[in-house]
Amino acid sequence: MAVKDPRPSVQLVRAAIVAAFAGGLAVVLHEVALIVVASPFILWCALGWWRLRTAKGTTAERISTRRLAVGQVAEYEVSTPEDDTIVALHLPRPPRCDVEPAMGASVGVGSTAVRVRPMRWGRQVLEPLETSVTDAWGMWVSFWTPRTEFVTVAPGLGTPGGGDAIPHPIGLVGIHQSRSRGDGSDLAEIRGFVAGDRLKRINWRVTSRTGSLHTNATTAERDTEVLVVVDTLADMAVDQGGRNDTGGESSSSLDIAVSAAATIADHYLGLGDRVGLHDLGRVIGPIPTGSGARHRGVIIERLAKGWAERASAGQVKSVGRVRAGSLVLVCTPLLHADVVDEVLRLLHRGAAVLVVDTLPPGLGDVETVTTPTGWRERFEDRVRRHRYWDEAWALRRLERDRMIDGMNRLGVPVVAWQGIGSLGQVIAALAANRSAPRMARR
């Protein structure tokens, strides 16, 4: 991009005014000494006019990467091919990002850059303010606004725990060993032949040795369809009584839900299962069921392109068709009654449902509620806004606990997401839920 309208700098204009004033006085007063005084300024103005005429440099904006993960760094750089120019760049700090230098302002010779480290998933906007290019001699200056760049930030993935306890096999093709007997290649036991056994399963060695027919019993190979449901209707954090609008670094309920969804999807795709994703709101959108490394990239890319600012309470987008026996993991803070109704609807349709609680642990924690003691603290507590948020969220959490107990009685386990080690707890809860009674639809 060409330099926009190079114009004389303040120093050059000041020198021109002094030269004109001294030269005018020399003519009016017939003082040669004033010409001597004005001559350096006249030479400086002539040099500045020549350099201004030859100012035809170009500038280029460059961003190091447009796809990165949480905690990685993207560098926004502005450069010129001339080595004797000074470039000043100001990139305001995007929400939930760290910038270096601290204020997002950087100056360099020939080029300068600001490094941005996103601390939240989703799409981030890098929108620089007016940037300047100045001649090293201070003769001319040019101002322009660099183009806005968009970067997509993938959520961080925790290393999940192992486990193979996946309930309700729904197919005969897969890598998981089933607890139920059926057609497969893994030998379960050798038993006596009974009516209905296939002749090709007869073990002739044992039969000839014992004198009675014996057959090979096998375990069925299976695959599982996993559906990850993400509740994007709420974005609650500990900051400002539950609303994540301060730009703080604490994780909100939406951050925890997206991180949990990415980790769970990565885990089951690594096991060879088919994984799909459904968004109850308008942040991510639905992702059809698929498998393999390519589908993993599709899920991570879709999560990285989500707009966290669209998280708002609204109508729940119901899950479409779900096969009976499918494994459904719902990542939600359990703050909306419509979401609870959707969980129960999935349960009634025959799916194995587990709820991953994504409400931040510090939100509504009774132990964190403090009472001001000094007169200054009591005065500030009276005049501050939302001064009863802590107590209100403590009561709201007690209401949630009653609702969670009711869901557990219906056979829907609720497990708090705790990062890396929580996936093993999820799998154990699913295994315990296999034999739980189900409500029949009438």
Buried (B, 14 or more C-beta within 10 A) or exposed (E): EEBEEBEBBEBBEEBBEBBBEBBEBBEEEEEEEBBEBBEEBBEBBEBBBEBBEEBEBEBEBEBBEEBBBBEBEBEBBBBBEBEEBBBBBBBBBBBBBBBBEEEBBBEBEBBBBBBBBBBBBBBBEBEBEEBBBBBEBBBBBBBBEBEEBEBBBBBBBBEBBEBEBBBBBBBEEBEBBBBEEBEBEEEBEBBEBEEEBEEEBBBEEBBEEEEEBBBBBBBBBBBBBBBBBBBBBBBBBBBEBBBBEEEBEEBBBBBBBBBBBBBBBBBBBEBBBBBBBBBBBBBBBEBEBBBEEEBBEBBBEBBBBBEBEBBEEBEBBEBEEBBEBBBBBBBBBBBBEBBBEBBBBBBBBBBBBBBBBBBBBEBBBEEEEEEEEEEEEEEEEEEEEEEEBBEEBBEBBEEBEEEBEEBBEBBBBBBBBBBEEBBBBBBBBBBEBEEBEEEEEE
